[in-house]
């Protein structure tokens, strides 16, 4: 398992459009990937799961992955979140 804490940088958080970018990136990897906020965890490859966490801007989250490319997956997803999704 590889885990990284990040803070969501864009103002609106992981709403529909940024969540879609996040999920598309997550689906590029073979590893199982989760997003965790306040002890609630969702599959990072599921739009409904990610949206159900209600992640707003400025919120700290954990990106967790397990599998053959876990470290690369977490690093790439953390970069995406920290970039503010180019908004």
C-alpha positions in Angstrom: 0.0 0.0 0.0 1.2 3.5 -0.8 -0.5 6.5 0.8 -0.2 10.3 0.4 -2.0 13.1 2.1 -2.9 16.1 -0.2 -5.0 19.2 0.1 -7.5 19.9 -2.7 -6.3 23.2 -4.2 -9.1 24.2 -6.6 -11.9 26.3 -5.0 -14.8 24.1 -5.8 -13.2 20.8 -4.8 -13.9 17.5 -6.6 -17.1 18.4 -8.3 -18.2 16.8 -11.6 -15.5 18.1 -14.0 -12.4 17.7 -11.7 -13.7 14.4 -10.4 -14.0 13.2 -14.0 -10.4 14.1 -14.7 -9.3 12.4 -11.4 -11.2 9.2 -12.3 -9.9 9.1 -15.8 -6.3 9.4 -14.4 -7.0 6.7 -11.8 -8.3 4.3 -14.5 -4.9 4.5 -16.2 -3.4 2.4 -13.5 -3.8 -1.3 -12.6 -3.7 -0.8 -8.9 -6.8 -0.5 -6.7 -7.0 3.2 -5.7 -9.1 4.8 -3.0 -9.7 8.4 -1.8 -10.3 9.0 1.9 -11.8 12.0 3.6 -12.7 12.1 7.3 -12.5 8.3 7.7 -14.8 7.7 4.7 -13.3 5.9 1.8 -14.4 5.7 -1.9 -13.1 3.9 -4.9 -11.1 6.5 -6.9 -12.2 4.9 -10.1 -15.9 5.5 -9.4 -17.5 8.9 -10.2 -20.4 8.3 -7.8 -18.0 7.2 -5.1 -15.7 10.2 -5.4 -18.7 12.6 -5.6 -20.3 11.0 -2.5 -17.4 12.2 -0.4 -18.3 15.8 -1.0 -14.7 17.0 -1.2 -14.6 20.8 -1.2 -11.6 23.1 -1.9 -9.1 23.2 0.9 -10.0 19.8 2.2 -7.2 17.4 3.1 -7.7 13.9 1.6 -5.7 10.7 1.4 -4.9 8.9 -1.8 -4.3 5.2 -1.2 -3.3 2.6 -3.7 -2.4 -1.1 -3.7 -1.1 -3.0 -6.6 1.7 -3.2 -9.2 1.9 0.5 -10.0 0.7 1.9 -6.6 3.4 4.4 -6.1 3.2 5.9 -9.6 -0.6 6.0 -9.3 -0.6 7.9 -6.0 2.1 10.3 -7.1 0.3 11.1 -10.4 -3.1 11.6 -8.8 -1.5 13.8 -6.0 0.1 16.0 -8.7 -3.3 16.4 -10.4 -5.0 17.4 -7.2 -2.2 19.8 -6.2 -2.3 21.4 -9.6 -5.9 22.6 -9.0 -7.0 20.7 -12.1 -5.8 23.8 -14.1 -8.8 25.8 -13.0 
